[in-house]
Amino acid sequence: MKALVTAHIFGGANHRTAYGIAKMFLMRNGRKLRINDFNAACPFISHIGTETIEDIQEWIEHGTSQEP
């Protein structure tokens, strides 16, 4: 997710694409995101470039991120 968002692969929709790919990857591996709505996920994803891998993992597993 972080790489897709920060690489700016597309002219637009990097955040939505990263979210969709993460959901699909997890689903194919028997897991799921706790946040099922992109609009609810957007605040976290919009700042994902500054998040640590541990924060992203926490968000994927629990729908929350660690506070600084």
ZANU-625273 format. One line per field, with one value per atom (N, C-alpha, C, O): z, y, x; residue in one letter; chain; atom name. Coordinates in Angstrom, 1 decimal, always signed. Example, Ala and Ser with C-alpha at 12.3 -4.5 7.8 and 13.67 -1.06 7.14 Angstrom:
residues 2
w = +7.8, +7.8, +7.8, +8.5, +7.1, +7.1, +7.9, +8.0 .
v = -5.7, -4.5, -3.3, -3.3, -2.2, -1.1, +0.0, +1.1 .
u = +13.2, +12.3, +13.2, +14.2, +12.8, +13.7, +12.9, +13.4 .
rest = A, A, A, A, S, S, S, S .
kette = A, A, A, A, A, A, A, A .
atom = N, CA, C, O, N, CA, C, O .
END
This chain:
residues 68
w = +0.0, +0.0, +0.0, -0.8, +0.9, +1.0, -0.3, -0.7, -0.9, -2.1, -3.3, -4.0, -3.4, -4.4, -4.2, -5.2, -3.0, -2.7, -2.9, -3.5, -2.4, -2.5, -3.8, -4.2, -4.6, -6.0, -7.0, -8.0, -6.7, -7.6, -9.0, -10.0, -9.1, -10.3, -11.3, -12.5, -10.8, -11.7, -11.5, -10.5, -12.5, -12.4, -11.3, -10.7, -11.0, -9.9, -9.4, -10.1, -8.4, -7.8, -7.2, -7.0, -6.8, -6.2, -4.9, -4.6, -4.1, -2.8, -3.0, -2.3, -3.9, -4.1, -4.6, -4.3, -5.5, -6.1, -5.0, -4.9, -4.2, -3.1, -2.1, -1.7, -1.8, -0.9, -1.6, -0.9, -2.8, -3.5, -3.7, -3.5, -4.0, -4.1, -2.8, -2.7, -1.7, -0.4, +0.0, +0.6, -0.3, +0.1, -0.7, -0.2, -2.0, -2.8, -2.4, -2.3, -2.1, -1.6, -0.3, -0.2, +0.6, +1.9, +1.7, +2.3, +0.9, +0.6, +0.0, +0.4, -0.9, -1.6, -0.6, -0.9, +0.5, +1.5, +2.8, +3.8, +2.6, +3.8, +4.9, +6.0, +4.6, +5.6, +5.0, +3.9, +5.8, +5.4, +6.1, +7.2, +5.5, +6.2, +7.2, +6.9, +8.3, +9.3, +8.8, +9.1, +8.0, +7.4, +6.0, +5.1, +5.8, +4.5, +3.6, +2.5, +4.1, +3.3, +3.0, +3.9, +1.7, +1.4, +2.0, +2.5, +2.1, +2.7, +4.2, +4.7, +4.9, +6.3, +6.3, +7.3, +5.3, +5.3, +4.8, +5.1, +4.0, +3.4, +4.3, +4.0, +5.5, +6.4, +6.7, +6.8, +6.9, +7.2, +5.9, +5.9, +4.8, +3.6, +3.0, +2.4, +3.2, +2.7, +3.4, +2.8, +4.5, +5.2, +5.3, +6.1, +4.5, +4.7, +4.3, +4.8, +3.5, +3.2, +4.4, +4.4, +5.5, +6.7, +7.8, +8.8, +7.5, +8.5, +8.4, +7.4, +9.6, +9.6, +9.1, +9.1, +8.8, +8.4, +9.6, +9.3, +10.8, +12.0, +12.1, +12.5, +11.8, +11.9, +10.8, +11.1, +9.6, +8.6, +8.9, +8.7, +9.5, +9.9, +11.0, +10.9, +11.9, +13.0, +12.4, +12.8, +11.4, +10.8, +10.0, +10.1, +9.3, +8.5, +9.5, +9.2, +10.5, +11.4, +12.3, +12.7, +12.8, +13.8, +13.4, +14.1, +12.3, +11.9, +12.6, +12.5, +13.3, +14.1, +13.8, +13.4, +14.1, +14.1, +15.5, +16.3, +15.7, +17.0, +17.1, +16.1, +18.3, +18.5, +18.7, +19.3, +18.3, +18.5, +20.0, +20.4 .
v = -1.2, +0.0, +1.2, +2.2, +1.3, +2.4, +2.7, +3.9, +1.7, +1.9, +2.4, +3.3, +1.9, +2.4, +3.8, +4.6, +4.2, +5.5, +6.5, +7.6, +6.2, +7.1, +7.2, +8.2, +6.1, +6.1, +6.9, +7.3, +7.3, +8.1, +7.4, +8.1, +6.2, +5.4, +6.0, +6.1, +6.4, +6.9, +8.4, +8.9, +9.1, +10.5, +10.9, +11.9, +9.9, +10.1, +8.7, +7.7, +8.6, +7.4, +6.4, +5.3, +6.9, +6.1, +5.5, +4.4, +6.4, +5.9, +4.9, +3.8, +5.1, +4.1, +2.8, +1.7, +2.9, +1.7, +0.9, -0.3, +1.6, +0.9, +0.2, -0.9, +0.9, +0.3, -0.9, -1.9, -0.8, -1.9, -3.1, -4.3, -2.9, -4.0, -4.6, -5.8, -3.8, -4.4, -5.3, -6.4, -4.8, -5.6, -6.9, -8.0, -6.8, -8.0, -9.0, -10.2, -8.5, -9.3, -10.1, -11.3, -9.3, -9.9, -11.0, -12.0, -10.6, -11.6, -12.9, -13.9, -12.8, -14.0, -14.8, -16.0, -14.2, -14.9, -15.2, -15.4, -15.2, -15.5, -14.5, -14.8, -13.3, -12.2, -11.1, -11.1, -10.0, -8.9, -7.6, -7.7, -6.5, -5.2, -5.0, -5.4, -4.4, -4.1, -2.9, -2.8, -2.0, -0.9, -1.2, -1.3, -1.5, -1.9, -0.8, -1.0, +0.4, +1.6, +2.5, +2.9, +2.8, +3.6, +5.0, +5.5, +5.5, +6.9, +6.9, +7.8, +5.8, +5.6, +5.4, +5.8, +4.8, +4.5, +5.6, +5.7, +6.5, +7.7, +8.5, +8.8, +8.9, +9.7, +9.0, +9.6, +7.7, +7.0, +6.8, +7.1, +6.4, +6.2, +7.5, +7.4, +8.6, +9.9, +10.3, +11.1, +9.7, +10.0, +8.8, +8.7, +7.8, +6.5, +6.6, +5.8, +7.6, +7.8, +8.1, +7.9, +8.7, +9.0, +7.9, +8.0, +6.9, +5.9, +4.8, +4.6, +4.2, +3.1, +1.8, +1.7, +0.8, -0.5, -1.1, -1.7, -0.9, -1.3, -0.7, -1.3, +0.7, +1.4, +0.9, +0.7, +0.6, +0.1, -1.3, -1.6, -2.1, -3.5, -3.4, -4.1, -2.5, -2.3, -1.9, -2.4, -1.0, -0.4, -1.6, -1.7, -2.4, -3.5, -4.5, -4.9, -4.8, -5.9, -5.4, -6.2, -4.1, -3.7, -2.5, -2.1, -1.8, -0.7, +0.6, +1.6, +0.5, +1.7, +1.8, +0.8, +2.9, +3.0, +3.4, +3.9, +3.1, +3.5, +5.0, +5.6, +5.5, +6.9, +7.2, +6.4, +8.4, +8.7, +8.8, +9.1 .
u = +0.8, +0.0, +0.9, +0.7, +1.8, +2.7, +3.4, +3.5, +4.0, +4.7, +3.8, +4.2, +2.6, +1.7, +1.3, +1.3, +1.1, +0.6, +1.8, +1.6, +3.0, +4.1, +4.8, +5.4, +4.6, +5.3, +4.6, +5.1, +3.3, +2.5, +2.5, +2.8, +2.2, +2.2, +1.2, +1.5, +0.1, -1.0, -1.1, -0.7, -1.7, -1.9, -2.9, -2.9, -3.8, -4.8, -5.2, -4.8, -5.9, -6.4, -5.4, -5.7, -4.2, -3.2, -3.7, -3.5, -4.4, -4.9, -6.0, -6.0, -6.9, -8.0, -7.4, -7.9, -6.5, -5.8, -5.1, -5.3, -4.4, -3.6, -4.6, -4.4, -5.7, -6.7, -7.3, -7.5, -7.7, -8.3, -7.4, -7.8, -6.2, -5.2, -4.9, -4.8, -4.8, -4.6, -5.8, -5.6, -7.0, -8.2, -8.2, -8.5, -7.9, -7.8, -6.7, -7.0, -5.6, -4.5, -4.8, -4.6, -5.4, -5.8, -6.9, -6.8, -7.9, -9.0, -8.5, -8.9, -7.6, -7.0, -6.2, -5.9, -5.8, -5.0, -5.8, -5.2, -7.1, -8.0, -8.0, -8.4, -7.7, -7.7, -8.6, -9.1, -8.8, -9.6, -9.2, -8.7, -9.4, -9.2, -10.4, -11.5, -10.1, -11.1, -12.0, -13.1, -11.4, -12.1, -12.6, -11.7, -13.9, -14.4, -14.8, -15.1, -14.8, -15.3, -14.1, -13.5, -13.9, -12.8, -12.9, -11.8, -14.0, -14.2, -13.8, -13.2, -14.0, -13.5, -12.0, -11.4, -11.5, -10.1, -9.2, -8.0, -9.8, -9.1, -8.3, -7.1, -8.7, -7.8, -6.5, -5.5, -6.5, -5.3, -4.5, -3.3, -5.1, -4.4, -3.8, -2.7, -4.4, -3.9, -2.6, -1.8, -2.3, -1.0, -0.1, +0.8, -0.4, +0.3, +1.8, +2.6, +2.2, +3.6, +4.4, +5.6, +3.8, +4.6, +4.4, +5.1, +3.6, +3.4, +4.5, +5.1, +4.8, +5.7, +5.0, +3.8, +5.8, +5.2, +4.4, +3.4, +4.9, +4.2, +2.8, +1.9, +2.8, +1.5, +0.5, -0.7, +1.0, +0.2, -0.3, -1.5, +0.5, +0.1, -1.0, -2.0, -0.8, -1.8, -3.1, -4.2, -3.1, -4.3, -5.0, -6.2, -4.2, -4.8, -5.5, -6.6, -4.8, -5.3, -6.4, -7.3, -6.3, -7.3, -8.1, -9.1, -7.8, -8.6, -8.2, -8.8, -7.1, -6.5, -5.0, -4.4, -4.5, -3.0, -2.5, -3.3, -1.3, -0.7, -0.5, -0.2, -0.8, -0.6, +0.9, +1.6, +1.4, +2.8, +3.1, +4.3 .
rest = M, M, M, M, K, K, K, K, A, A, A, A, L, L, L, L, V, V, V, V, T, T, T, T, A, A, A, A, H, H, H, H, I, I, I, I, F, F, F, F, G, G, G, G, G, G, G, G, A, A, A, A, N, N, N, N, H, H, H, H, R, R, R, R, T, T, T, T, A, A, A, A, Y, Y, Y, Y, G, G, G, G, I, I, I, I, A, A, A, A, K, K, K, K, M, M, M, M, F, F, F, F, L, L, L, L, M, M, M, M, R, R, R, R, N, N, N, N, G, G, G, G, R, R, R, R, K, K, K, K, L, L, L, L, R, R, R, R, I, I, I, I, N, N, N, N, D, D, D, D, F, F, F, F, N, N, N, N, A, A, A, A, A, A, A, A, C, C, C, C, P, P, P, P, F, F, F, F, I, I, I, I, S, S, S, S, H, H, H, H, I, I, I, I, G, G, G, G, T, T, T, T, E, E, E, E, T, T, T, T, I, I, I, I, E, E, E, E, D, D, D, D, I, I, I, I, Q, Q, Q, Q, E, E, E, E, W, W, W, W, I, I, I, I, E, E, E, E, H, H, H, H, G, G, G, G, T, T, T, T, S, S, S, S, Q, Q, Q, Q, E, E, E, E, P, P, P, P .
kette = A, A, A, A, A, A, A, A, A, A, A, A, A, A, A, A, A, A, A, A, A, A, A, A, A, A, A, A, A, A, A, A, A, A, A, A, A, A, A, A, A, A, A, A, A, A, A, A, A, A, A, A, A, A, A, A, A, A, A, A, A, A, A, A, A, A, A, A, A, A, A, A, A, A, A, A, A, A, A, A, A, A, A, A, A, A, A, A, A, A, A, A, A, A, A, A, A, A, A, A, A, A, A, A, A, A, A, A, A, A, A, A, A, A, A, A, A, A, A, A, A, A, A, A, A, A, A, A, A, A, A, A, A, A, A, A, A, A, A, A, A, A, A, A, A, A, A, A, A, A, A, A, A, A, A, A, A, A, A, A, A, A, A, A, A, A, A, A, A, A, A, A, A, A, A, A, A, A, A, A, A, A, A, A, A, A, A, A, A, A, A, A, A, A, A, A, A, A, A, A, A, A, A, A, A, A, A, A, A, A, A, A, A, A, A, A, A, A, A, A, A, A, A, A, A, A, A, A, A, A, A, A, A, A, A, A, A, A, A, A, A, A, A, A, A, A, A, A, A, A, A, A, A, A, A, A, A, A, A, A, A, A, A, A, A, A, A, A, A, A, A, A .
atom = N, CA, C, O, N, CA, C, O, N, CA, C, O, N, CA, C, O, N, CA, C, O, N, CA, C, O, N, CA, C, O, N, CA, C, O, N, CA, C, O, N, CA, C, O, N, CA, C, O, N, CA, C, O, N, CA, C, O, N, CA, C, O, N, CA, C, O, N, CA, C, O, N, CA, C, O, N, CA, C, O, N, CA, C, O, N, CA, C, O, N, CA, C, O, N, CA, C, O, N, CA, C, O, N, CA, C, O, N, CA, C, O, N, CA, C, O, N, CA, C, O, N, CA, C, O, N, CA, C, O, N, CA, C, O, N, CA, C, O, N, CA, C, O, N, CA, C, O, N, CA, C, O, N, CA, C, O, N, CA, C, O, N, CA, C, O, N, CA, C, O, N, CA, C, O, N, CA, C, O, N, CA, C, O, N, CA, C, O, N, CA, C, O, N, CA, C, O, N, CA, C, O, N, CA, C, O, N, CA, C, O, N, CA, C, O, N, CA, C, O, N, CA, C, O, N, CA, C, O, N, CA, C, O, N, CA, C, O, N, CA, C, O, N, CA, C, O, N, CA, C, O, N, CA, C, O, N, CA, C, O, N, CA, C, O, N, CA, C, O, N, CA, C, O, N, CA, C, O, N, CA, C, O, N, CA, C, O, N, CA, C, O, N, CA, C, O, N, CA, C, O, N, CA, C, O .
END
